[in-house]
Amino acid sequence: MFNPSRADARDFFFASWRKYRDKAPLTALETLVVELISAHPEYHQVLENRDKYVDRDYRVEAGDTNPFLHLSMHLSIREQVSIDQPQGVRAAHMRLTEKLASSMEAEHIMMDCLAEMIWHAQRHKLAPDPALYLGCLAKK
């Protein structure tokens, strides 16, 4: 199974953005990543400064937002929606997209629910609970 290090995962974002800026050909996944990065101009400076940010720790308690985690969650949600896993997540995404008039904003709302499910699983040493995730989405 593919299990990249933190630096490997971050390097994928840096490389995708660099290739885009250099007008180099992109893979389908790189194209998706560039689309996400383009929609988040607040991360452009980070992605243009690999040496400064590749090893940076982001601390929630300090008010930091981890751009790599944020972009990765977008990718995860898009994969979930594409295969409707857990079942019902595609319908939740469609409902939120209609309500918010933006797929990107729907994903931002979904991130909160995804993060809550992951936090709950880690805190209680349990497997992630799709019912918790879908229940959270239903309330949004």
N, C-alpha and C positions, 0 to 999 in steps of 0.2 A: 504494500500500500504506500502511496505517496505521502510523505510526511516531511515537508520542508521545515527548515529552521526559521526562526523569526527573521533573520537577515535574508534568507532565500525568498521568503514570502514578500518582504519589503522590496527586495531587488526586482521582483517581477513588476511591481508598481512603478518603480523608478525607470526600469528598462522600457516598459510600455510607453510611458510618457515621453522618454527621450526619443524613442523610435518615431512616435507621432510628430514631435517637434522637428525631427530630422527628415520628415516625410519619407521614412522607410516603410516598406510593406509590413502590415500587421496581421497577426493571426486573428481568428474570430474572437478568441478570449481577450487578446490585447485590444481589439476594437471595442469590446464591451467595457473593459477597464478604462480606456480613453474616454468613452462616453460618460462614464461615471465621474472621472476626474474633471472633465470639461464642465460638468454640472456643479462642481464644487471648487470654484476659483479660490476659495480660502485655503486650499491645499496646494495650489500651484507652486508657491514658494518652497514648500517642504519638498515637493517632488523634483524640484530643480536644484536641490542641494543635498545630494545623497550623503556625502561625507559628514555633514552636520546632523542629519536626522536618522540615518540607518540604525544607529544604536540607542537612540533617545528613548527613555522610559517616559510614559505618559501616566500620570497619576490622577485618577478621578477625584480623590480627596483634595487635590490641589486645583481642581477645576479644569484640568487638561482634557482635551478631546483627542483621542488617538485617531489620526486620519487613516491609518492602515487598518485598524479595526473597523472603522466606519465604512470604508470602501469594501472590506471583506464581508461585512454584514449585508451590504447591498448585493454583492455577488451571491451570497448564500440565499438571500430571499428570492432573487431572480431565478436561481436554480430550483428552489422549492416551488415557486409558481409555475415554472416550465413543466415540471413533472407532477404537479399537484400533490406534493408530499410535505407535510402530512395532508391527507385527503381533506379538502375543504379550504386549504390555504389559497388556492387560486380564486375561489369565490370571494374570500375575505379581501384579497387584493383588489379584485374587480369592484367590490362594494366601496372600499375605501378610495379607490381611484375616482369613482364617480362622485362620491361625497366631497372629496377634496379637489376635484378637477385636475389632479396631477398624480401620475404614477410615482414620481420621485417622492412627493409628500406622503403618499400611501406607504412607501417603503420606509420612510422615516418613522411613521407611527408603528409600523410592524417591527422595526428594530427594537423599540421599547419592550414590546411583548416577547420578542426573541431573547433579548437580554435578561428579562425577568425569568423566563423559563430556564435559561442557562444558570443564572445566579441561584435559583431555587435548587436545581440539580446539584450544583457544587456545594452549596451550604448544607444540604441534607444527605450528601453522598449517595445520590440516586441517579438513575438514568434520566435524561431529559424527557419531560412529559408533554407529548403533543397535545393532550387535552387541556393542559394548563395554557399552552401557547394559543390554541384555537379559542379557548374561553376568553382570554385577554383580548384577542382580536375582535371577538363578537361584541365586546363592550365599547369598542372604539367607534 
